[in-house]
Every structure is written in C-alpha cells, then in structure tokens.
C-alpha cells in the first residue's frame, strides 16, 4: 500500500461586497510506497511474443515528495463583466525505482500530466438582448501548461501548451 502524510494551509476569502474572491493554498505531501507502472513491449518481429505488452507495478523505495501552491482569483468587475485567473505550481519527486524489465536496475520515475507551472484566465460578459428578457453571453478563456511528462519511465517532456477558447451564446 501507499501511505501519505499530507499538510495543507490556505484561505478562501471574499472582499468588496463579495465581488472579489481570492483562494490560496499551499501543500506538502510525503508518500511512501509510491506505486509505479513499468511497461515492456516486445518489438522483435521474429519473437513468438511480438507486440506483447507486459506491465508490472512496483513500489518506489523511500519517500516521494510533492509540494505546491494554488491561487484562484475571481473579480466581478461590473454586473455584466466577470474576470478570473488561476495559477498552480506543483513539484513532485519520486525516488528511482527497480525496473523489472531491466534486471531491477534503479530507474528514474517521472510524474505524468503534472506541469510544474499551469495558469489560466477567463472573461465572461453578458448584455440584455432587446426587451425580450434574452441575453447575449460572451466567454473567452486561455490556459497555459508548462512542458510535462506523458510516460512514467521516459525522460521526454511534451511541449508547453497554450489553448484559447471563445463562445458567444444567446440565453433565456
């Protein structure tokens, strides 16, 4: 089994007649017995087990350390305009673990899908549409993710990502 000792401190706050919300949290985790999957695919076309995929789970020795900070801000600037932004910092370190497919040599373990830095922002705006009670809604958001690992056992990182979305809707 994995065992985790986790510590978190933070604050959820609202200011200016609840028009500004700021949430902040910092955390530390020490995890023993971190479970790690090792994969092996037989790529030899002459082998009777060609394309066979084998996976084994092993526990990392020692302690994995995870620490981070999260900040989230929402501002209702006017009755029609809301702005928001968030930021996350996550640093995760897992001890090298015995790889069963490499004669149990200690092998680095990479934490997947967890960028060191991630940030996002958005804008929501709404206006009445005529006198019918309908509204037109505008939404724009953007998200950034620093390079991160896709596989626990490969030291190759993805590129950073930056995605922008937009939407216009008629409601009610």
ABEGO torsion letter per residue (X at the ends): XBBBBBBBBBBBBBBGGGABBBBBBBBBBBBBGBBBBBBBBBABAABAABGBBBBBBBBBBEBBBBBBBBBBBBBBABAABBBBBBBBBBBBBBBBBBBAAAGGBBBBBBBBGBBABBBBBBBBBBBBBEAAGBBBBBBBBBBBBBBBBABAABABBBBBBBBBBBBBBBBX
